[in-house]
Amino acid sequence: MPFDPACRRCPRLSTFLDEVRERHPTYHCRPVAPFGAADGRLLILGLAPGMHGANATGRPFTGDFAGILLYQTLYRYGFSNRPESRSLDDGLRLIDCRISNAVKCLPPGNKPIGEEIACCNVFLREELQALPDDSLVIALGRVAHQAVLRASGLKQSAYQFGHNVLHRLSSGMLLLDCYHCSRYNTQTGRLTTEMFHEVFGRARELLEKRPRI
């Protein structure tokens, strides 16, 4: 199923977005579409839009704390033309790269429930099928990792999540795990800038070694 910008399949999320829109009438408050190059070989998958980030701007990781490190890193490794993302019309362009979320709508408390993750997985399945065969997915966090496996029809037990752990999926696609670049993870030291850079540096090397199909 292709991305639906008017999707209201999850009652809890739809009701919450209506409530948020009343408090913040200028916010996007709808499902947030994937962003980036249509033929990009690198897909970065997060968890869900943030309240004052993607839910406000309509672009994944734009306007929130997690996006600061992500977009600086993408620029550092040649996946974007700018190191900062502020709004939909800021001129930022991704290069051979796309960004999406396992859940396309803002969840209460930034925590989607299992039913919502499963419901939104049909959109991710479509996204993965549209990727070039030589693609690589960076899963930011365990939920994103599990969502990729579900969308690929693979057993969770066969691919354990671990930071900077690489998985070769049956489709030929590569899955590279990374701790989520959330404020909590970076401020507690669970994820350092160096650790984050190592993942994206590895992704760049892997893509350069894979002949473009």
HELIX and SHEET records of a PDB file:
HELIX    1   1 PRO A   11  ARG A   23  1                                  13    
HELIX    2   2 ALA A   54  THR A   57  1                                   4    
HELIX    3   3 PHE A   65  ARG A   76  1                                  12    
HELIX    4   4 PRO A  108  ASN A  110  5                                   3    
HELIX    5   5 GLY A  114  ALA A  130  1                                  17    
HELIX    6   6 ARG A  142  ALA A  151  1                                  10    
HELIX    7   7 GLN A  156  ALA A  158  5                                   3    
HELIX    8   8 ARG A  183  THR A  188  1                                   6    
HELIX    9   9 THR A  193  LYS A  209  1                                  17    
SHEET    1   A 6 PHE A  35  GLY A  36  0                                        
SHEET    2   A 6 CYS A  97  ASN A 101 -1                                        
SHEET    3   A 6 LEU A  42  GLY A  46  1                                        
SHEET    4   A 6 LEU A 136  LEU A 140  1                                        
SHEET    5   A 6 LEU A 174  CYS A 178  1                                        
SHEET    6   A 6 LEU A 166  ARG A 168 -1                                        
END                                                                             
